């Protein structure tokens, strides 16, 4: 793994959403490696087998096999993975889902935009946050990025 690149991992069961995410991420002109998993079971197996941990994981909430919330709980309970930055990335943004993800330790909650420009704006903002300084003091005010409000 190239230390000059951001290593991003997306867990998303919808193929169109994976393609859209990749297209937008590639447009950001950030040196990166983007790997994708189709569900939570594949994600956790990937993380268990990988020698190199991602800098950031984007987790869809509703996935077959193992949900994003189940993955988040497993990540936060693992001594090896617990410090990894996790962004919940979902079309579902009910107050209960947002609160549950916050309580379980997600660093940020992103409501999926359907628009290329909006997703570009959100991902650019998220990727330029220095997570090293944010993870200790999670803050509800900056926790959810809802593209309708940005």
N, C-alpha and C positions, 0 to 999 in steps of 0.2 A: 504494500500500500504506500503510495506516494505521500510523504508527510506534508507536502505543500498543498494537498487537496483536502477539501472537506469530504468526509465520508458520510453520506446520507442513506438512510434505510427507510423505505416506505412499505407499510403493510396495508394493503388495500385489495379487497376482493373484486372490485369492479374493473374490468380490463380497460374500459373507456376512460375511467378516472385515472388509472395508472398512466395511460398514454398522455392524457392532458397534463398531469403533474410533470411528467418527464419533459414534455414540450416546453412548458413554462419554465421549469428549472434550467433547462439548457439555454433558454433565452436570457438568463440572468448574467451570463458571462462570468460566473464564479467557477474557479477551478474546483471540480468535484468528481466524486464517484457516486453514482446513484444505483443502489441495488433495490430490488423489489421482491416482496413476498405476497402471495395471493391470499393468505389467511393467517390467523394467529398461531395455528399449529406449526405451519411452515416457518413463521417468524421465530418462534421460540427454539425450534430445532436449529435454525440458521445461527441464532445467537449462541446457542450451546456449543455448536461445532466450530465457530469462528475464532481464530486467534486474535483478530483485530476487531475492536469494538467500534461501532459507528459514533460519529460526533453527535448525531441527532437522529432520532427515530420519529417518523410521522405515523401515527396509529389511527386507522379508521375504527370507529366504535363497533359498528355492526358488521361482523365477519363470521363466516361459518367456522365450526370446529372450536375455536377459542376466540372470544370477543376481544376487542381492544381493551376493555376494562380488565378482563382477566389477564391479558398480557401485561398491562400496566402494573397490576398487583404483583405479578411474578417478577417483573423487572425491578420493582422497588424492594422486593424481599430478597433479591439476590445480591450478595456482597460484591460480586464481580460486575453487575450491571447497574447497581443502584444510583450511581452518579451520572449515568447517561442522560442527556437531555431528551425529554419526550414531549412531543407536540401531539395532542389529540387533534385529529383532522377529520371532521365529520359533517355531514349534511344535517345531522340531528343536533340541535343545540338547545334542547329543553333546559330550563333552569336546574332540574334535578340532575341531568347528565353532566352539565357544566360543573355543578357543585361536587358531584361524586368524583369526577376526574381530578378536581382541585384537591379534595380530601385525600385521594389515593396517591397524590404526588406528581401529577402532570405539571410540566413547566409552563405550558401554554395551551389554550384551547382555541382552535381555528375553525370557524364555520366555513365550510367549503364554498368558495365562490364558483359560479358557473361561467364566469366571464374571464377571458384570457388576461385582460388588463388588470382586473381586480386581483386575480390570483398572483399575477406578477408582482403587484404592489405589496400584497401580504407576504409573499415568500421573501421578497427583497428585505422587507422590514424585519422579518423573523431571523433571517440569516445574518444580519448585521448586528444583532444583539450580542453582547459579550456574555454568554451564558455562564462563564466562570464566576461572574459577580452577581448574577441574578438568582442562581439556584438556592442560595442560602436564605434569601428573603423573599419568598414568593409573595406576590402582592396581588390582591384581588382586582385592583384597578387596572393593571396591565395584563391580567391573566387571559382574558378572552379577546380575541381579535374577531370581530364580526364585520365582514366587509361592508355591510350596510352603513356602518358608523365610521369607516375610515376615509 
